[in-house]
């Protein structure tokens, strides 16, 4: 008796959120690594609204 999980039941499981958070964090980390490597660190003069 194998029951198909619908989306609402999947969202209630913590495993769904853990996998989603890991994938989002990996995407942000992989996307921001080249950005941080290519740009110099901002100094206080570069920050807006001082």
C-alpha positions in Angstrom: 0.0 0.0 0.0 2.1 2.8 -1.3 0.5 6.2 -1.0 1.6 9.2 -3.1 2.7 12.2 -1.1 1.1 15.4 -2.3 3.0 18.7 -2.1 1.3 19.8 1.1 2.5 16.7 2.9 6.0 17.1 1.5 6.2 20.7 2.8 5.3 19.5 6.3 8.3 17.2 6.5 11.5 18.7 7.9 13.6 16.8 5.4 12.1 18.9 2.6 13.1 22.1 4.3 16.6 20.9 5.1 17.2 19.9 1.5 15.8 23.2 0.3 18.0 25.2 2.7 21.1 23.3 1.7 20.4 23.8 -2.0 19.7 27.5 -1.6 22.8 27.9 0.5 24.9 26.1 -2.0 23.5 28.2 -4.9 24.3 31.4 -3.0 27.8 30.3 -2.1 28.7 29.1 -5.6 27.2 32.3 -7.1 29.0 34.6 -4.7 32.5 33.1 -4.8 33.4 34.5 -8.2 31.9 37.9 -7.2 34.0 38.1 -4.1 37.1 37.0 -5.9 36.7 39.5 -8.7 35.9 42.5 -6.6 38.2 44.1 -4.0 36.9 44.4 -0.5 34.8 47.5 0.0 36.3 50.2 2.1 34.4 52.7 4.2 34.7 55.3 1.4 33.0 52.9 -1.1 29.9 52.4 1.1 27.0 54.7 0.2 25.4 57.0 2.7 28.3 57.8 5.0 
